[in-house]
Amino acid sequence: MDRKWWTLVTVCLGTFMLLLDVTIVNVALPKIQAGLGSSFTDLQWVIDAYALTLAALLLTSGSLADLLGRRRIFAIGLVIFSAASLLCGTAQSPLMLTVSRGVQGIGGAMMFATSLALLGYAYRGRDRGVAFGVWGAVTGAAVSVGPVVGGALTDALSWRWIFLVNVPIGVLALALTLTKVEESRDPQGARLDIPGFVTFTGALGALVFALIESGQKGWGGTLVVSCLIASVALIAAFVVIESRRQAPMLDLGLFRRPAFGGASAVAFALSASIFAMFLYLTLYLQNILGLSPLGAGLRLLTLSGAILITSFIAGRLTTVVPVRLLMGAGLALVGLSLLLMRGLTVTSEWTHLLAGFIVGGVGIGLVNPPLASTAIAVVPPRQAGMGSGINTTFRQVGIATGIAALGSIFTSEVRTHVASGLDAVHQGGAHALATAIANGQAAQAIAHVPAQARAAVGEVARASFVSGLNEIFLVAAIVALAGAVAALTLIRSSDFVAQTEGQPEQSSAAAAEPVRA
């Protein structure tokens, strides 16, 4: 087989592993919580540790790949990701799992930053379109089958196998990378921006930490306030640094084009709304409705299946329908889907969520293809890689901050609801019980309640979870609808840049089809 097709196989294998790991983890979270004795905060960090390191290192990894070689960075990323997966699978504490997930994010950033560049170097002309089409199909398949694979592995073996399965895949991908993939560099690529990396990472980390801790300590806590102040100061320093550098990690000038800002807002809104809700939906399906991991994964297939089918259609529509209409309509449907899921009661079944799952999947499917093409079509071809990287960074920032912010609102609502409900059924220690239930430790808390009060306390715990979930459904819907408004008002045809056939080989702009604004 021609060497370039081996490159496609290798990149698709690595990408499949990365994206499978993103979706496969969600359905295993309740089992992880039970197996490691994790709190609700620990579960938030299991997701956010990965998203944070991926967002922080994505642009830096791209610059590093230009300097040292894309194949080399891709291979290093595979080693780090596979080794971290082994650590995740053997974790003996929530802290070890969180740290290992953060290391996974480092490897993931290296692989994400180089995947499209490797394909862009290997392919030309019509073959390039075929290669990116296959890559797109693989990404869609990974997202779709993730919940089912995760559920099956967790039920049949253990939650640890959702991580351990990455090791043999990673070893195979590494062998192919070292033997079948050609090296490429960009001597003119941007140099490393260490001050930008440090301030951006610090700002994002402090913000997410403050959001998560606010659910436990309240917004007035000294630690929370200090972290919020530090985050603001660091992001201000980041803006100043980037505005003065000749080769910045993030070119702030790109945001002078309203369409680029609009595409970034869409990426953030999509991730901070429905993707951030996956954590809470999974906990509801398993902890409240009592479904198995596989049962939850099969029900989530209605959402991921709708994404896959609609994405295929939307990819064709980008050549005939203005992309701002596709993205605006898609995010509006996402907002509607979250409102349809709202209204849960203690007696609701999973079918209450079905309409929302389908509508949400269609909405996501309408947004993803035009968003990917718009992110690189509104910047000069030489900056297409940065444009794509910034858009992916906004996606990861959306997931990290969305999970943290929604979690803060959720835990506050649960604590308030539990405290008021327990006053009527259990007079002593209501505050301690409320805190335990809000932290996801309802079973342990209820076990210490006098036997005659356990049924009533269990009912309060269930009702409080449903109340908190309904609250964040509304907040997430508002975020999605705000993103729809941004898409419709900011993305303009005048901001689109002509993409030429002779653009740089390493540019991910090659993935874009002609689009209509």
N, C-alpha and C positions, 0 to 999 in steps of 0.2 A: 504494500500500500504506500502511496505517495506520502512523503514526510509531512506535507501540510495537513493531510487528513489525520495523521497521528496527532498533530498539534490540536486539531479540533476535538478529537477523542479525549485527549489529556485535559484540555481546558474544561470541556463539558463534564468530565468525571469529577474534577475538583470543584466546579461550580455546583454540581448536583449535591455533593457532600456538604458544601457550605449551606446551601439553601434548605436542604433536607434537615440539617441540624437546627436551623432557625425555627421551623414549624414543628419538628418532631418533639421538641422539648416541652411545648405547652401542655400536651395531654398527659405527660408524666409528672407534672408538678405536684399534684396531690399525693402521689406515691413517694416522691422525693421528700415532701413535707413529713409524711408519716415515717419514712425510713430513717431520716436524719434528725427528726424532731425539730424541723425548721419552723420559724415563725413566719407570719405573713410578710414581714419586712425582709426576711431572708429570701423568700420567693421572688420579691421584687428585684433584689440584687442579682439573683440567678440570671434574670433576663437583662437587667440594665448593665451589669458588668461587661457582658459581651457587646452590647450596643455602644457603650461608652468608649471602650478601647477601639472598636471598629471605627466609630465616628472620628475619634481623636487622631488616629494614625493613617487614615485612608489617603489623605492628600500628601502627607509626608512619605508614605510608602511609594506613591507614584513618582515623586521626585527622586527617591532613593533608587527606584528601578531604572529611571533614565540614566543615572550615574553609574550604577554597578552592573546593570543588565537585568532585563525583565525575566528571563528564564531563571536566573539565579535567585531573584527575590521571590518568584513564584515557588521555586523549590524550597527555599527557606521557610516560606509561609506554610507549605505542606507539612514540613517537619514539625514546626511549632504547633500547628493545628492538631496534627495527629497525636503528638506527645501530650498536649493539653487534654485531648479527648480521653486518653488513657488515664490521666490524673482525675478527670471528672468522673470516669467510670469506677474509680477505686476510692473516691472521696469518702472520708469517715466523719466529716463534720460540715455544717453549712458554710463555714468560713473557707475550708479547703475547696469546696465546690465553687464558691463565688470567685475565689482567686484563680482557680483553674479556668473558669469561664472567661475571666478577663484575659488570660493568656491565649485562649482560643480566639478572642477578638483580635489580638495582635497578628496571629497567623492569618485570620480571615481578612484583615485589612490588606495584607501583602498580596493575597490571592485575588481579592476583588480589584485591587488597583492595577493588576497586570493582565487579567484575563482577556479583556477586549483588545488591549495593546498587542498581545501575542497573536491574536487572530488577525488583527489589522496588518501586522507585519507579514504574516504567512500567506495572505490571500489578496488577489487582485480581481477587478472586474466583476463578472457575473458570479464567480466562485465565492467572492467575498459576501455577496448577498445571501447565497446558499448557506455559508458557514454561520453567519449571524442569525439566519432563520432557524437553523438547527439549534444553535445556542439558546435562542429565545424559547424554543419548544421545550428544551431540557429544563430551563428555569421554571417554566410553567408547570411541568410535570412534577418537579421537586416540591413546589409549593402545594400542589394538589394532593400528592400521596403522603406527604409528611405526617399529618394527623393519624392516618390509618396505620402507617408503618410504625409510628411511635406507640400507638395503642396496642398493636399486635405484639411488638417486642416487650412492652411493659407487662402485658397480660401473660404472655407465654414464658418469658424468662425473668426479667427484672428491669427496673428503670435504668439500671447501670448500662444495659446493652444499647440504649439509645446513643450513648457516647462511645462505647467500646466498638460498635459496628464501624465507626469511622477509621479505626486503626488499619485494618486490612485494605480498605479503599484508599486510604492515604498512602500506604506503602506501594500499592500498584500505580497510583498516579505519580508518585515520586520517581519510580523506576522508568516510567514512560517519559517523564519530563527530562530526566538526565540522559536518556538514550535516543529520543525521537524528536525533541523540540529544539529548534535553532535559537541561538542567543541573539538578542538585539538590544541596542542602546540608542540614546539620543544625546549626543555630546552637547547639543545646544539647550538641553532640558534645564528646567529651573533647579537652582541649587537648594540645599536643605535650609529651611527656615526654622532654626532651633528656637529663637525667641517667640515666634508665632505659635509654634507647636506647644511650648510650655504654657503660654498664657491661655491659649484656647482650651487645652486639656484641663488646666486648673479651673478655669471659669465654668466649664461644663460639669466637671466633677463636683465642684462646690455647690452648684445649682441643684443637681440631682440629689446629692446628699441632703441638702436642706429640705427639698420637697418630700423626700422619704421620711426624714426624721420629724418633720412637722406633724405627720400623722400620729406620732407617739408623744412628742414633747410640746406640741402646740406652736403656733406661729410666733409667740412672744418669747420662746426659749432663747437663752443666750447663745447657745451653739447654733441654732437655726438662723437667728438674726445675723450672727457673725459670718456664717457661710454665705448668706444672701449678699451681704455687703462685699465680701471677698469676691464673689462671682461678678458683681457689677463692676468692681474695680479692675478685675482681670480682663473682662471683655472690653472695657474701655482701653486698657493698655494694648490689647490685641488689635483693636481698630487703629490705634495710633501707630503701632509697629508696622502693620500691613500697609498703611497708607504711605509710609516713608521708605519702604523697601523697593529696590529695583526689580527684584524677582520674588514677590510675595507668595506665601503658601496659598493664600486666598486673595485673588485680585478684586478688591472692593469696587473697582471701576466697572466690573460686569453688572453690578446692581444699578448702574445708571440707566440700563435698559429695563424698563418696567416689566417686559415679558420675562426676563431672567429672574427678577424678584418674584413675579407671579408664579413661575414654575417652582421656585424654591418654597414659596408659601404653600403651594399645592402638595409638594412632597412632604412637608412638615405636617400639614393638616391631615393628610391621609394616614400617616403613621401614628400621629398623636390621638387619632379618633378610633377608628375601627381596629387597627392593628394593635394598639395599646389595650383594647378591650378583650383581646383573645385570652389574656391571663385570667381575667375575672369570669369570662364565659366558661372557661375550662373548669375553674373551681366550682362554679355553680352546677355545671352538668354532673360533676363527680361527687363533690362534697354535699350538695343539697339534694340533687335528684338521685344520687346513688348509682350512677352509671359507671361501668368499668372504663378503663382507659380506651379499649378498643371500641366500646359502645359510644363514647364521646367522640372518638376520631371518625367513626362512620357518620355520625350526625353532622360533624363539621365538614364532611365531604360535600354536603349540599352547597356550602359556601365556596369551598375551594374549587369544586367542579364548575360552578357558575363563573368563577374567575377565569378558569382555563378556556371555557367555551367563548366567553365574551371577549377575552383578550385577542383571540384569533380573529374575531370579526372586527374588533376595533383597530387592529393593525392594518386591515384593508381600508377601513373608513378614513384613516388619516390622510389619504391622498385626495379625498373628495369632500370631506366635512371639516370645517375649521376646527383646529385642535382645541381652541378655547371653549367651544361648545361641547366637545366630547368630555373635556376635563370638568367643566362647570356642571354638566348634566350628571357625570359620574359621581362627583362629590355631593351633589344634591341628593342623588339616590342613596349614597352612603349615610347622609344625615337622616333621610327618611327611614332607612333600614333600622337605624338605632332607635328612632322614635317608635317604630313598629315593635321592636323588642321590649320597649318600656311597658310598664303596666303589669309586671309579674306579681303574682300573689303566692302565698304559701302553698296553694293547691295547684298551681300551674304545672303543666307538663312541658316537655321539651318542644312539643309542636307549637307552643306559643311563640317560639323563636324562629320557626321554619320560614315564614314569609320574610322576616328580617334577614335571615341568612341568604336567601335567594336574591333579594333586592340588593343587599350589600355586596354579594359576589359580582352581580352585574355591574354595580357602580365601580368597584375596584377594577374590574376588567376593562371598563371604558376609560379609566384614568391611566393605567400603567403604560400601554404602548405610546400614546401621544406624549406623555410626560417624559419618557426616556428620549424620544426624538427631539422634543422642544428644548430640553436642557442643553443640547449641543447645536441646535439649529439657530439659536439666538446669540451665539458667540462666534467670533472669528474662528475659522478652521484650525489655526495654530493653537487655540485655547480650548478646543473641543474636549480634550482629556480633562482639563481643569473643570470645565463646565459640568461634565458628567460626574466627576468626583465630588463637586460641591453639592450637586443634587442628591447624590447617594448619602453624603454626610448629613444633609437636612432630613433625609428619611430616618437615619439612625438617631439623630438628635430628637426627632419627633417621637420615636418609640421610647427612648430613655426618659425624656421629660414627661411624655404622656402617661406612661406607667406610674411614674413617681407622683405626678400631680393628681391623677385620678385615684391613686392609692391613698393619698392624703385625705381627699374628700370622702372616699369610701370608708376609711377607718374612723373618721370623725363622725359620720352619719351612723355607722354601726354602733359605736360607743354610746352615742346619745340615745339611740333607739333601745339598746340593751339596758342601759342604766334606768331609763324610765319604765321599761317593761318589767324588769326584775323587782322594782319596788313593790309590785303587786303580788309577786309570787315567792320572793326570797328576800327577806328583810336584811339579812346580814351579808356584808362583803359584796355588795352590788357593784361597787366601782372596780374591785379586783376581778370579778367575773366578767364585767364588760370589757376590761382591757384584754383579758385572756381570749375572749371570743373574737374581739376585733383583730387580734394578732393571729387568728387562724388556729387557735388551740382550744376550740369549743369542746372537743371530746374529752380532753384532759380536765378542763374546767368543770364540765358537767359531772364527771366521775367523782368529784369531791363534794358535790352537792348532796344533801340528805335525800335518801331514796324517794321519799314522798314528793319531793319537789322537782325531780329530774325531768319528768315528762314536760312539765310546764316550762322549765328553763330551756329545754331543747326546742320547744316551740318558739320561744322568744328569740333564741339564737337564729333559727331559720328565718323568722320574720325580719330580724334585723339585717341579715345578709341580703334578703330580697329588697329591703328598703334602700340599703346602700347601693345595690346594683342599679335600681331604678334611677337613683340620683345621678350616678355617673353616666348612665345612658344619655341623659339629657345634656350633660356637659359635653360629652363626646360628640353628640349630634350638633351642638352649637359650633364646635371647632370645625367639623366637616362642612357645615353650611357657610361658615366664614371663608373657608378655603374655596368653596364654589364661587363666592362673590369675588375673591381675589383673581381666580382664573378668568372670569368673564370681564372684569374691568381692567386688568393689568396686561394680559397677553394680547398683543396687537400685531398685525401683519407687518407693520413698518419696522418692527424690531428684528425680524428674521433676516439672517445673513445667508447669502448664496453660498451653498456648499459645492466646491469644485471637485472634479474627479482627481485633480492632482494634489489633494490635500495630503498632509504627512501620513506616512504609512502607519505610525504608531497611534494615530488619532482614533478614538472611539467614534468619531463622527461618521466613520464608514458604516456604522450600524444603522444610521438614520435613513429612513425613506424620505422622499420629498413630502413635505407636509403643507397643509393649508392653515394659516393662522386664523 
